[in-house]
Amino acid sequence: MPIPDFVIRLRERIGHDLLWLPGVTAVVLRDDQVLLVERSDNGQWAPVTGIVDPGEHPEVAAVREALEETGVVCEVEALVWVGVTPVITHVNGDLAQYLDHTYLCRYVSGEAHVGDDESLSVRWCPLDELPEMHPVLLERIERAVGVRAAA
């Protein structure tokens, strides 16, 4: 589901007003490839991203989002970056700003496929052949790859 139930309930009270949310990015690596999704809301390629549910640890959310969106089981290896997004206007007019936790994740198992309606397609992409994507998403991937290389 693209919008978590708790966000829908909040939106019933606040409408399109700015909502501050914890988010995650799971940079899932398998050898020299990264798992990417083509988002259904804007058609852009991205690593797996999502919203942390109330009471959920961000590490758990990263693993959950990867499984839900792509069918891939992964393990978190490291927190590589915490950043604040600019205010985002979603296609439905909702305003949101995210405290993103970016994790380096290791592929464990599963065949990558579209797991829900948040994605148009899913694929493993060689790190040296990344498609065009928002610069901050590229930075998240680069930070995860840098942490893996340092280890």
DOMIMAR-971927 format. One line per 3 residues: their letters; for each residue z, y, x of N, C-alpha, C, O, CB. Coordinates in nm, 2 decimals. Each point is the difference from the previous one (the first is absolute). Last residue first. Glycine has a CB too. Layout:
<lokols>
a	Z,Y,X,Z,Y,X,Z,Y,X,Z,Y,X,Z,Y,X; ... .
</lokols>
This chain:
<lokols>
aaa	0.46,-0.13,3.47,0.08,-0.12,-0.01,-0.06,-0.11,0.09,0.06,-0.10,0.01,0.02,0.16,-0.24; -0.31,0.34,0.16,0.11,0.03,0.08,0.10,-0.12,0.01,0.07,-0.02,0.10,-0.09,0.26,-0.16; -0.36,-0.24,-0.23,-0.04,-0.01,0.14,0.11,0.02,0.10,0.01,-0.06,0.10,-0.23,0.15,-0.17 .
rvg	0.30,-0.04,-0.40,-0.03,-0.14,0.04,-0.04,-0.02,0.14,0.04,-0.09,0.07,-0.11,0.05,-0.30; 0.14,0.47,0.07,0.13,-0.07,0.01,-0.03,-0.14,0.03,0.08,-0.06,0.08,0.03,0.22,-0.24; -0.49,0.10,0.08,0.07,0.04,0.12,0.13,-0.07,0.02,0.03,-0.03,0.12,-0.14,0.25,-0.14 .
var	-0.13,-0.29,-0.38,-0.07,-0.07,0.11,0.07,0.04,0.14,0.01,-0.08,0.08,-0.23,0.08,-0.21; 0.37,0.23,-0.25,0.04,-0.14,-0.01,-0.06,-0.08,0.12,0.07,-0.08,0.06,-0.05,0.10,-0.31; -0.14,0.43,0.20,0.14,-0.01,0.04,0.05,-0.15,0.00,0.07,-0.04,0.09,-0.03,0.27,-0.18 .
eir	-0.48,-0.13,-0.07,0.01,0.02,0.14,0.14,-0.01,0.05,0.03,-0.06,0.11,-0.22,0.21,-0.12; 0.12,-0.16,-0.45,-0.06,-0.13,0.06,0.02,0.02,0.15,0.04,-0.10,0.07,-0.20,0.06,-0.26; 0.27,0.41,-0.05,0.10,-0.10,-0.03,-0.04,-0.13,0.07,0.08,-0.08,0.06,-0.02,0.19,-0.28 .
ell	-0.36,0.25,0.23,0.12,0.02,0.09,0.10,-0.11,-0.02,0.06,-0.04,0.10,-0.10,0.29,-0.10; -0.33,-0.24,-0.29,-0.04,-0.04,0.14,0.12,0.01,0.09,0.02,-0.08,0.09,-0.26,0.15,-0.13; 0.30,0.11,-0.37,0.00,-0.15,-0.01,-0.04,-0.06,0.13,0.05,-0.10,0.04,-0.10,0.12,-0.29 .
vph	0.04,0.45,0.20,0.14,-0.05,0.01,0.00,-0.15,-0.01,0.09,-0.06,0.06,-0.01,0.28,-0.16; -0.51,0.00,0.05,0.06,0.00,0.14,0.14,-0.05,0.01,0.04,-0.07,0.10,-0.19,0.26,-0.05; -0.19,-0.37,-0.43,0.08,0.12,0.02,0.06,-0.01,0.14,0.05,-0.10,0.04,-0.01,0.13,-0.29 .
mep	-0.47,-0.31,0.23,0.12,0.01,-0.09,0.07,0.12,0.04,-0.02,0.07,0.10,0.04,-0.32,-0.12; -0.49,-0.08,0.14,0.05,0.13,-0.02,0.12,0.00,-0.09,0.00,-0.07,-0.11,-0.23,0.17,0.15; 0.16,-0.55,0.21,-0.08,0.08,-0.08,0.06,0.15,-0.01,0.11,0.02,0.05,-0.18,-0.22,-0.19 .
led	0.12,-0.15,0.57,0.06,0.05,-0.12,-0.09,0.08,-0.09,-0.08,0.08,0.06,0.30,-0.09,0.06; -0.25,-0.28,0.31,-0.11,0.03,-0.10,0.06,0.05,-0.13,-0.05,-0.04,-0.11,-0.09,-0.14,0.22; 0.39,0.02,0.28,-0.09,0.08,0.06,-0.12,0.04,-0.09,-0.10,0.06,0.04,0.16,-0.16,0.18 .
lpc	0.29,-0.20,-0.35,0.07,0.13,0.03,-0.10,0.10,0.07,0.02,0.12,-0.01,0.19,-0.24,0.04; -0.36,-0.27,-0.39,0.03,0.01,0.15,0.06,0.14,0.03,-0.05,0.10,-0.06,-0.14,-0.27,0.11; 0.26,-0.05,-0.53,-0.09,0.09,0.07,0.03,0.00,0.15,0.12,0.02,0.03,-0.15,0.12,-0.24 .
wrv	0.10,-0.42,-0.30,0.05,0.01,0.14,-0.10,0.08,0.07,-0.12,-0.03,0.00,0.25,-0.19,0.00; -0.07,0.27,-0.54,-0.06,-0.07,0.11,0.08,0.02,0.13,0.08,0.09,0.02,-0.30,-0.05,-0.13; 0.15,0.05,-0.48,0.10,-0.02,0.11,-0.08,-0.06,0.12,-0.08,-0.09,-0.03,0.28,0.07,-0.14 .
sls	-0.30,0.33,-0.33,-0.03,-0.11,0.09,0.11,0.00,0.11,0.07,0.09,0.02,-0.32,-0.08,-0.06; 0.30,0.26,-0.34,-0.14,-0.05,-0.03,-0.04,-0.12,0.08,-0.06,-0.09,-0.04,0.00,0.32,-0.03; 0.58,-0.06,-0.08,-0.10,-0.01,0.10,-0.13,-0.05,-0.06,-0.01,-0.08,-0.09,0.18,0.03,0.26 .
edd	0.24,0.10,-0.42,0.01,0.12,0.09,-0.12,0.00,0.10,-0.02,0.10,0.06,0.27,-0.11,-0.09; -0.14,-0.33,-0.32,-0.10,0.10,-0.03,0.01,0.13,0.08,-0.06,0.09,-0.02,0.07,-0.18,-0.21; 0.13,-0.41,0.42,0.03,0.07,-0.12,-0.10,0.11,-0.02,-0.10,0.01,0.07,0.35,-0.05,-0.04 .
gvh	-0.28,-0.27,0.33,0.11,-0.07,-0.07,0.03,0.08,-0.13,0.07,-0.06,-0.09,0.01,-0.02,0.30; -0.51,-0.03,0.16,0.06,0.11,-0.09,0.10,-0.07,-0.09,-0.03,-0.09,-0.08,-0.19,0.22,0.08; 0.16,-0.35,0.47,-0.08,0.02,-0.12,0.06,0.11,-0.08,0.11,0.04,0.02,-0.18,-0.28,-0.02 .
aeg	0.14,-0.09,0.48,-0.01,0.14,-0.05,-0.09,0.00,-0.12,-0.12,-0.04,0.01,0.17,0.14,0.22; 0.24,-0.52,-0.07,-0.14,0.05,0.01,0.00,0.14,-0.07,0.04,0.01,-0.11,-0.13,-0.25,0.11; 0.53,-0.03,0.26,-0.07,0.05,-0.12,-0.14,0.05,0.02,-0.04,0.04,0.11,0.25,0.02,-0.19 .
svy	0.24,-0.06,0.43,-0.09,-0.09,-0.07,-0.06,0.07,-0.12,0.02,0.11,-0.03,0.13,-0.30,0.10; 0.08,0.42,0.30,0.06,-0.13,0.00,-0.09,-0.11,-0.06,-0.03,-0.10,0.06,0.26,0.21,-0.07; -0.25,0.42,0.27,-0.06,-0.10,-0.10,0.07,-0.13,0.02,0.02,-0.05,0.11,-0.24,0.17,-0.11 .
rcl	0.46,0.35,0.13,-0.08,-0.11,0.06,-0.04,-0.10,-0.12,0.08,-0.03,-0.08,0.05,0.05,0.30; 0.01,0.54,-0.18,0.02,-0.13,-0.06,-0.09,-0.10,0.07,-0.12,0.03,0.04,0.19,0.08,-0.26; 0.15,0.42,0.26,-0.09,-0.09,0.07,0.03,-0.14,-0.06,0.12,-0.04,0.01,-0.14,0.18,0.20 .
yth	0.12,0.33,-0.48,0.05,-0.12,0.07,-0.12,-0.07,0.07,-0.11,-0.02,-0.06,0.30,0.00,-0.10; -0.02,0.53,-0.07,-0.11,-0.08,0.05,0.05,-0.12,0.08,0.08,0.02,0.10,-0.23,0.18,-0.11; 0.33,0.15,-0.39,0.05,-0.08,0.11,-0.11,-0.09,0.04,-0.05,-0.09,-0.08,0.29,0.09,-0.01 .
dly	-0.20,0.50,-0.20,-0.07,-0.13,0.03,0.07,-0.07,0.12,0.03,0.07,0.10,-0.25,0.03,-0.18; 0.31,0.26,-0.32,0.06,-0.02,0.12,-0.05,-0.14,0.04,0.05,-0.10,-0.04,0.16,0.24,0.00; -0.46,0.21,-0.31,0.06,-0.13,0.04,0.06,0.01,0.13,-0.05,0.07,0.10,-0.12,-0.19,-0.23 .
qal	0.00,0.41,-0.35,0.01,0.01,0.15,0.08,-0.12,0.04,0.10,-0.04,-0.06,-0.11,0.30,0.06; -0.29,-0.08,-0.46,0.09,-0.08,0.07,0.00,0.03,0.14,-0.10,0.05,0.06,0.07,-0.23,-0.23; -0.18,0.31,-0.37,0.03,0.05,0.14,0.11,-0.09,0.06,0.10,-0.04,-0.06,-0.16,0.27,-0.01 .
dgn	-0.34,-0.31,-0.34,0.14,-0.01,0.05,0.01,0.05,0.14,-0.08,-0.03,0.08,0.12,-0.17,-0.23; -0.46,0.15,-0.10,0.07,0.13,0.00,0.15,-0.01,0.04,0.06,0.11,0.02,-0.21,-0.04,-0.20; -0.20,-0.43,0.17,0.05,0.03,-0.13,0.08,0.13,-0.02,0.05,0.04,-0.10,-0.04,-0.28,0.07 .
vht	-0.18,0.08,0.45,-0.12,0.02,-0.09,0.05,0.03,-0.14,-0.08,0.06,-0.07,-0.06,-0.21,0.22; 0.48,0.29,0.24,-0.07,-0.13,-0.03,-0.11,0.03,-0.11,0.00,0.11,-0.06,0.21,-0.24,0.11; 0.02,0.44,0.34,-0.03,0.01,-0.14,-0.08,-0.13,-0.03,-0.11,-0.02,0.04,0.11,0.28,-0.05 .
ivp	0.38,-0.13,0.41,-0.13,-0.06,-0.04,-0.02,0.01,-0.15,0.10,-0.02,-0.08,-0.08,-0.15,0.27; 0.26,0.41,0.25,0.00,-0.02,-0.14,-0.14,-0.06,-0.04,-0.10,0.06,0.04,0.28,0.13,-0.08; -0.05,-0.30,0.53,-0.01,0.12,-0.08,0.01,-0.03,-0.14,0.00,-0.12,-0.04,-0.14,0.23,0.22 .
tvg	0.39,-0.44,0.13,-0.13,0.03,-0.03,0.00,0.15,-0.06,0.10,0.05,-0.04,-0.16,-0.29,-0.01; 0.39,0.00,0.42,0.00,0.06,-0.13,-0.15,0.04,-0.03,-0.06,0.07,0.08,0.30,0.01,-0.06; -0.01,-0.48,0.32,-0.06,0.13,-0.02,0.00,0.04,-0.14,0.02,-0.08,-0.09,-0.16,0.03,0.28 .
vwv	0.28,-0.34,0.21,0.05,0.05,-0.12,-0.06,0.14,-0.01,0.02,0.08,0.08,0.20,-0.22,-0.09; -0.32,-0.34,0.32,-0.01,0.15,-0.03,0.06,0.02,-0.13,-0.02,-0.08,-0.10,-0.19,0.10,0.24; 0.21,-0.45,0.07,-0.08,0.07,0.10,0.00,0.15,-0.03,-0.04,0.08,0.09,-0.10,-0.28,-0.05 .
lae	0.42,-0.29,-0.13,-0.02,0.13,-0.06,-0.06,0.09,0.10,0.05,0.02,0.11,0.14,-0.05,-0.27; -0.24,-0.52,0.19,0.07,0.13,0.04,-0.03,0.11,-0.10,-0.11,0.01,-0.06,0.09,-0.09,0.30; -0.09,-0.39,-0.32,0.04,-0.01,0.14,0.07,0.13,0.05,0.09,-0.01,0.08,-0.28,-0.14,-0.04 .
vec	0.08,-0.14,-0.53,0.02,0.13,0.07,0.05,-0.03,0.14,0.09,-0.07,0.02,-0.04,0.19,-0.24; -0.36,-0.46,-0.07,0.14,0.03,0.04,0.00,0.14,0.07,-0.09,0.03,0.07,0.14,-0.28,-0.05; -0.39,-0.02,-0.42,0.02,0.06,0.13,0.15,0.02,0.03,0.08,-0.02,-0.09,-0.30,0.14,0.07 .
vvg	-0.20,-0.34,-0.33,0.15,-0.01,0.03,0.01,0.06,0.14,-0.08,-0.04,0.10,0.12,-0.16,-0.25; -0.44,0.28,-0.24,0.04,-0.04,0.14,0.15,0.01,0.02,0.06,0.10,-0.04,-0.28,-0.01,0.12; -0.06,0.03,-0.48,0.03,-0.14,0.01,0.04,-0.05,0.14,0.00,-0.12,0.03,-0.17,0.09,-0.21 .
tee	0.08,0.50,0.00,-0.10,-0.07,0.08,0.01,-0.15,0.00,-0.09,-0.07,0.05,0.08,0.27,0.08; 0.30,0.13,-0.37,-0.14,0.06,0.00,-0.10,-0.08,0.06,-0.12,0.01,-0.03,0.23,0.20,0.04; 0.35,-0.36,-0.05,-0.05,0.03,-0.13,-0.14,0.05,0.01,-0.09,-0.03,-0.08,0.32,0.09,0.01 .
lae	-0.01,-0.15,0.48,-0.02,-0.12,-0.08,-0.06,0.03,-0.14,-0.10,-0.06,-0.04,0.29,-0.05,0.16; -0.06,0.47,0.16,-0.11,-0.07,0.06,-0.04,-0.13,-0.08,-0.12,-0.03,-0.02,0.19,0.12,0.25; 0.30,0.16,-0.37,-0.12,0.07,-0.03,-0.12,-0.07,0.06,-0.11,-0.01,-0.06,0.23,0.23,0.05 .
rva	0.32,-0.38,0.11,-0.04,-0.02,-0.14,-0.13,0.06,-0.03,-0.09,-0.07,-0.06,0.33,0.07,0.00; -0.06,0.08,0.49,-0.04,-0.14,-0.02,-0.05,-0.03,-0.14,-0.10,-0.07,-0.02,0.26,0.00,0.20; 0.02,0.50,-0.10,-0.12,-0.02,0.07,-0.06,-0.14,-0.01,-0.12,-0.02,-0.02,0.20,0.19,0.18 .
ave	0.35,-0.07,-0.35,-0.11,0.05,-0.08,-0.14,-0.01,0.08,-0.10,-0.03,-0.07,0.26,0.19,-0.03; 0.24,-0.29,0.31,-0.03,-0.09,-0.10,-0.12,0.05,-0.08,-0.09,-0.08,-0.04,0.33,0.00,0.03; -0.07,0.37,0.33,-0.06,-0.12,0.06,-0.05,-0.10,-0.10,-0.11,-0.06,0.01,0.25,0.10,0.19 .
phe	0.11,0.34,-0.35,-0.14,0.03,0.03,-0.07,-0.12,0.07,-0.12,-0.02,-0.03,0.17,0.26,0.04; 0.35,-0.32,-0.35,-0.01,0.04,0.13,-0.15,0.03,0.04,-0.08,-0.08,-0.05,0.30,-0.05,0.11; 0.00,0.17,-0.56,-0.07,-0.09,0.09,0.00,0.06,0.14,-0.02,0.12,0.01,-0.13,-0.20,-0.21 .
gpd	0.34,0.30,-0.21,0.08,-0.10,0.06,-0.07,-0.10,0.10,0.07,-0.08,0.06,0.06,0.10,-0.26; -0.45,0.23,-0.12,0.14,0.03,0.01,0.08,-0.11,0.05,-0.01,-0.12,-0.05,-0.02,0.28,-0.14; -0.48,-0.17,0.34,0.08,0.00,-0.13,0.14,0.04,0.02,0.05,-0.01,0.11,-0.20,-0.18,-0.18 .
vig	-0.29,0.35,0.36,0.12,-0.08,0.01,0.07,0.00,-0.14,0.03,0.11,-0.05,0.00,-0.06,0.30; -0.57,0.01,-0.15,0.13,0.07,-0.03,0.11,-0.10,0.00,-0.01,-0.11,-0.04,-0.11,0.28,-0.11; -0.37,-0.19,0.43,0.06,-0.01,-0.12,0.13,0.07,-0.02,0.04,0.07,0.10,-0.14,-0.29,-0.11 .
tvp	-0.37,0.03,0.34,0.10,0.10,-0.03,0.06,-0.02,-0.14,-0.05,-0.07,-0.08,-0.07,0.24,0.23; -0.24,-0.40,0.27,0.08,-0.02,-0.13,0.11,0.11,-0.01,0.07,0.02,0.10,-0.12,-0.27,-0.09; -0.38,0.40,0.26,0.09,-0.12,0.01,0.08,-0.01,-0.13,-0.01,0.09,-0.08,0.03,-0.06,0.33 .
awq	-0.50,0.19,-0.29,0.14,0.03,0.04,0.07,-0.13,0.04,-0.03,-0.11,-0.05,0.04,0.31,-0.10; -0.51,0.06,-0.06,0.06,-0.11,0.07,0.14,0.04,0.05,0.02,0.12,0.04,-0.25,-0.21,0.03; -0.02,0.30,-0.52,0.02,0.01,0.15,0.06,-0.12,0.05,0.08,-0.07,-0.07,-0.05,0.31,0.05 .
gnd	-0.13,-0.11,-0.45,-0.11,-0.07,0.07,0.02,0.00,0.15,-0.10,-0.03,0.07,-0.04,0.09,-0.26; 0.44,0.10,-0.19,-0.08,0.10,0.07,-0.12,-0.06,0.08,-0.07,0.07,0.07,0.27,0.08,-0.06; 0.11,-0.40,-0.29,0.02,0.13,-0.06,-0.09,0.10,0.07,-0.04,0.10,-0.06,0.27,-0.16,0.01 .
sre	-0.20,-0.41,0.17,-0.07,0.02,-0.12,0.01,0.14,-0.06,-0.08,0.04,-0.08,0.11,-0.28,0.03; -0.02,0.06,0.58,0.08,0.04,-0.11,-0.08,0.02,-0.12,-0.11,0.06,0.01,0.27,0.04,0.15; -0.21,-0.43,0.26,-0.08,0.11,-0.05,0.07,0.04,-0.14,0.00,-0.07,-0.09,-0.22,-0.01,0.21 .
vll	0.45,-0.16,0.33,-0.03,-0.01,-0.14,-0.09,0.12,-0.03,0.02,0.11,0.05,0.19,-0.23,-0.11; -0.06,-0.19,0.53,-0.03,0.13,-0.07,-0.03,-0.03,-0.14,-0.05,-0.11,-0.04,-0.03,0.21,0.25; 0.30,-0.33,0.28,-0.03,-0.02,-0.14,-0.02,0.13,-0.07,0.09,0.09,0.01,0.05,-0.30,0.00 .
vqd	-0.24,0.10,0.52,0.10,0.06,-0.09,-0.05,-0.03,-0.14,-0.12,0.00,-0.03,0.18,0.18,0.20; -0.15,-0.41,0.36,-0.05,0.05,-0.13,0.12,0.06,-0.08,0.12,-0.04,0.02,-0.30,-0.14,-0.02; 0.16,-0.08,0.44,-0.05,0.14,0.01,-0.06,0.05,-0.13,-0.09,0.08,0.01,0.05,-0.12,0.23 .
drl	0.40,-0.33,-0.27,-0.07,0.01,0.12,-0.05,0.15,0.02,0.09,0.09,0.00,-0.17,-0.34,-0.02; 0.28,0.26,-0.39,-0.03,-0.14,0.03,-0.10,0.01,0.12,-0.11,0.04,-0.01,0.14,-0.12,-0.23; 0.32,0.44,-0.06,-0.09,-0.03,0.11,-0.01,-0.15,0.01,0.10,-0.08,0.00,-0.04,0.29,0.12 .
vva	0.11,0.20,-0.48,0.00,-0.14,0.03,-0.11,-0.03,0.10,-0.12,0.02,-0.03,0.21,-0.07,-0.21; 0.20,0.47,0.05,-0.11,-0.02,0.09,0.00,-0.14,0.04,0.07,-0.04,0.09,-0.07,0.28,-0.01; 0.22,0.04,-0.50,0.01,-0.13,0.08,-0.13,-0.01,0.08,-0.11,-0.02,-0.06,0.26,-0.09,-0.12 .
tvg	0.15,0.52,-0.07,-0.13,-0.04,0.04,0.02,-0.12,0.09,0.08,0.00,0.09,-0.17,0.23,-0.09; 0.40,0.05,-0.41,-0.02,-0.08,0.12,-0.15,-0.02,0.03,-0.09,0.01,-0.09,0.30,-0.13,0.03; 0.17,0.48,-0.23,-0.12,-0.08,0.01,0.00,-0.08,0.13,0.08,0.02,0.09,-0.20,0.15,-0.22 .
plw	0.45,0.16,-0.24,-0.01,-0.08,0.13,-0.13,-0.09,-0.01,-0.02,-0.06,-0.10,0.28,0.07,0.13; -0.21,0.47,-0.30,0.01,-0.14,0.00,0.00,-0.06,0.14,-0.07,0.05,0.09,-0.04,-0.05,-0.32; 0.13,0.47,-0.12,0.02,-0.04,0.14,0.03,-0.15,-0.01,0.09,-0.04,-0.07,0.00,0.27,0.14 .
lld	-0.37,0.13,-0.41,0.10,-0.11,0.01,0.01,-0.05,0.14,-0.11,-0.02,0.07,0.06,-0.05,-0.30; -0.15,0.51,-0.10,0.02,-0.06,0.13,0.11,-0.11,0.00,0.11,0.03,-0.05,-0.19,0.18,0.15; -0.17,-0.10,-0.57,0.08,0.07,0.10,0.01,-0.08,0.13,-0.01,-0.12,0.00,0.14,0.25,-0.18 .
hgi	-0.34,-0.24,-0.27,-0.07,0.00,0.13,0.07,0.07,0.11,-0.05,0.01,0.11,-0.16,-0.02,-0.24; 0.51,-0.17,-0.27,-0.15,0.03,-0.01,-0.06,-0.01,0.14,0.03,-0.10,0.08,0.01,0.25,-0.27; 0.43,-0.24,0.05,-0.03,0.12,0.08,-0.15,0.03,0.00,-0.04,0.10,0.06,0.23,-0.15,0.09 .
rer	0.02,-0.32,-0.40,0.09,0.11,-0.01,-0.04,0.13,0.07,0.02,0.11,-0.04,0.15,-0.28,0.04; -0.43,-0.24,0.00,0.03,0.03,-0.14,0.09,0.12,-0.02,-0.01,0.07,-0.10,-0.03,-0.31,0.04; -0.04,0.06,0.49,-0.11,0.08,-0.04,0.02,0.04,-0.15,-0.05,0.11,-0.04,-0.10,-0.21,0.22 .
lri	0.45,-0.22,0.01,0.02,0.14,0.05,-0.10,0.10,-0.05,0.03,0.11,-0.04,0.08,-0.21,0.24; -0.18,-0.35,-0.30,0.11,0.05,-0.08,0.04,0.14,0.05,0.03,0.09,-0.09,0.05,-0.32,0.05; -0.41,0.01,0.28,-0.05,0.03,-0.14,0.11,0.06,-0.08,-0.02,0.09,-0.07,-0.15,-0.28,0.08 .
vfd	0.28,0.02,0.41,-0.07,0.13,0.01,-0.06,0.04,-0.14,0.01,0.12,-0.03,-0.07,-0.17,0.27; 0.28,-0.36,-0.20,0.10,0.10,0.02,-0.07,0.14,0.01,0.05,0.10,-0.05,0.11,-0.27,0.16; -0.44,-0.23,-0.13,0.07,0.04,-0.13,0.10,0.11,0.01,0.00,0.09,-0.08,-0.03,-0.33,0.02 .
pip	-0.38,0.22,0.41,0.12,-0.08,-0.03,0.06,0.05,-0.13,-0.01,0.11,-0.04,0.05,-0.15,0.28; -0.56,0.07,-0.11,0.11,0.08,-0.01,0.12,-0.08,-0.04,0.00,-0.06,-0.11,-0.15,0.26,0.04; -0.25,-0.43,0.16,-0.01,0.11,0.08,0.12,0.10,0.00,0.04,0.05,0.10,-0.28,-0.07,-0.13 .
m	0.22,-0.53,-0.04,0.00,0.12,-0.08,0.00,0.12,0.09,0.09,0.02,0.09,0.03,-0.14,-0.28 .
</lokols>
